[in-house]
Amino acid sequence: MTKKQASYQRLVKIAAFCAVLFAVVQISIKLYAWFITGASAMLASSTDSLLDLAASFINLIMLTIALRPADHNHKFGHGKAESLTGLFQSAFILASAIFLIIHGIEHTSNPVIIQQSHVGIWVTIVAFALTLLLVVIQKWVLKQTNSLAIEADSLHYQSDLLLNAGVLCSLILSDYLWPKADGIFTVIVGVFLIVGAFKILKQSVDQLMDHELTDEEIKIVQDVVTKHKLAIGVHDIRSRQAGEKRFIQCHLELDDDLPLYQAHEIGEEIRLAVEAQLAPCEVFIHHDPVSVVVRH
């Protein structure tokens, strides 16, 4: 294992551990606030934090698996473990969202008087501060690693900043201006979670079904080939992603009369250039004499 790989693994695990720890703290204080206040919005926020804990804990386990090096039975590595995580997360989130929507509708029809709302307000402010600190840590790790798993987790917690701000507004409105705000906001959170669940589901299925990389990423491959003075062209580019790692295979077009050793060297230069720009990435190149390439 290289020094860079060791650093990458250490940093992403630190970010994953922090997410689990912060989620445990937030669940504890939010459940306490819900028990004291009876606010439906606090229950919604507690449920979201519980989902955060489940997602972050599973993410930690799956990251540990995904970071394992390729072995005899998994020669492309273990990166798809992250995609399986997304499927589990989607199921948890959908079930919880339905529960929240039902609970919110009930509280909208029969508003509950919130007790000791100041407890919920202060707990929500603390939760907001903790989430903000976690996002800062994740952003720092992202700058060092560019991990897709941590980026997805960070985006989720950034949305939690808005969630906590909404809970705060709901508690204030319910206490002073609009009693039904508590139940209405709970329904909104449920709908928000359903939308997020389907986004996670789509990303997971795309990776499991070997969805192609983006046009921008494919263009990087084409640009690297174009800039090489001895490469004539490239075709049949195929790509997929497993976890953080991209896999690309392509046919490199070269002059018919190049010696085999020189053709190999050109392919290696292009492979290393593409892998450097799309890291972590693994590139497989097939060398074609330009005369056998059929133009369409």
Residue pairs with C-beta under 8 A, 6 or more apart in sequence:
1 69
7 144
7 145
8 144
8 145
8 147
9 67
11 141
11 144
11 145
11 147
12 63
12 67
12 141
12 145
12 147
12 149
12 150
13 60
13 63
13 64
14 137
14 141
15 137
15 138
15 141
15 147
15 150
15 153
16 56
16 59
16 60
16 63
16 149
16 150
16 153
17 60
18 134
18 137
18 138
19 52
19 56
19 59
19 60
19 134
19 138
19 153
19 157
20 53
20 56
20 57
20 60
22 130
22 131
22 133
22 134
23 49
23 50
23 52
23 53
23 56
23 57
24 53
25 130
26 49
26 52
26 127
26 130
26 131
27 46
27 49
27 50
27 53
29 123
29 126
29 127
30 42
30 45
30 46
30 49
30 123
30 127
31 46
32 119
32 123
33 39
33 42
33 119
33 120
33 123
33 124
34 42
34 43
34 46
34 120
36 115
36 116
36 119
36 120
37 114
37 115
37 116
37 117
37 119
37 120
37 171
38 112
38 113
38 114
38 115
39 112
39 114
39 117
39 120
39 170
39 171
39 174
39 182
40 103
40 104
40 107
40 112
40 182
40 183
40 185
40 186
41 120
41 166
41 167
41 170
41 171
41 174
41 182
41 185
41 186
41 189
42 120
42 123
42 124
42 167
42 171
43 100
43 103
43 186
44 100
44 103
44 104
44 167
44 185
44 186
44 189
44 190
45 124
45 127
45 163
45 164
45 167
45 189
47 96
47 99
47 100
48 96
48 160
48 163
48 189
48 193
49 127
49 160
50 96
51 89
51 92
51 93
51 96
51 193
52 156
52 157
52 160
54 89
54 92
55 85
55 89
55 92
55 93
55 153
55 156
56 153
58 85
58 88
58 89
59 82
59 85
59 149
59 153
62 81
62 82
62 84
62 85
62 149
63 82
63 149
65 78
65 81
66 77
66 78
66 79
66 80
66 81
66 82
66 149
66 243
66 244
67 78
68 74
68 77
68 78
69 77
70 76
70 77
70 78
76 242
76 247
76 282
77 242
77 243
77 245
78 243
79 241
79 242
79 243
79 244
79 245
80 207
80 208
80 242
80 243
81 243
82 148
82 149
82 207
82 242
82 243
82 244
83 203
83 204
83 205
83 207
83 208
83 242
83 243
84 204
84 208
85 204
86 200
86 201
86 203
86 204
86 207
87 201
87 204
87 205
87 208
89 197
89 200
90 197
90 198
90 200
90 201
90 204
93 193
93 194
93 196
93 197
93 200
94 193
94 194
94 197
96 193
97 190
97 191
97 193
97 194
97 197
98 190
98 194
99 190
100 186
100 187
100 189
100 190
100 193
101 186
101 187
101 190
101 191
103 186
104 183
104 184
104 185
104 186
104 187
104 188
104 189
104 190
105 183
105 187
106 183
107 180
107 182
107 183
107 186
108 180
108 183
108 184
108 187
109 183
111 174
111 179
111 180
111 182
111 183
112 182
113 179
114 120
114 171
114 174
114 175
114 182
117 171
117 172
117 174
117 175
120 167
120 171
121 168
121 171
121 172
124 164
124 167
124 168
124 171
125 168
127 164
128 161
128 164
128 165
128 168
131 157
131 160
131 161
131 164
132 161
134 157
135 154
135 157
135 158
135 161
138 150
138 153
138 154
138 157
139 154
141 147
141 150
142 150
142 151
142 154
147 244
148 243
148 244
149 243
149 244
152 200
152 203
156 196
159 192
159 196
163 189
163 192
166 185
166 188
166 189
167 185
169 181
169 185
170 181
170 182
170 185
171 182
173 181
174 180
174 181
174 182
207 240
207 241
207 242
207 243
210 240
211 240
211 241
212 218
212 238
212 239
212 240
213 239
213 240
213 241
213 246
213 248
217 239
217 246
217 278
218 237
218 239
220 274
220 277
220 278
221 234
221 237
221 248
221 250
221 274
221 278
221 283
222 234
222 237
224 270
224 273
224 274
224 277
225 231
225 233
225 234
225 252
225 270
228 266
228 269
228 270
228 273
230 254
230 255
230 258
230 262
230 266
231 252
231 253
231 254
231 266
231 270
232 253
232 254
232 255
232 290
233 253
233 290
233 293
234 250
234 251
234 252
234 253
235 250
235 251
235 253
235 288
235 293
236 249
236 250
236 251
237 248
237 249
237 250
238 248
238 249
238 250
239 246
239 247
239 248
239 249
240 246
240 247
241 247
244 280
245 280
245 281
245 282
246 278
246 280
246 281
246 282
247 281
247 282
247 284
248 274
248 278
248 281
248 282
248 283
248 284
249 283
249 284
249 285
249 286
250 283
250 284
250 285
250 286
251 285
251 286
251 287
251 288
251 293
252 266
252 267
252 270
252 285
252 286
252 287
252 288
253 288
253 290
253 293
254 263
254 266
254 287
254 288
254 289
254 290
255 289
255 290
256 289
256 290
256 291
258 266
263 287
264 287
267 285
267 287
270 283
270 285
271 283
271 285
274 281
274 283
275 281
275 282
275 283
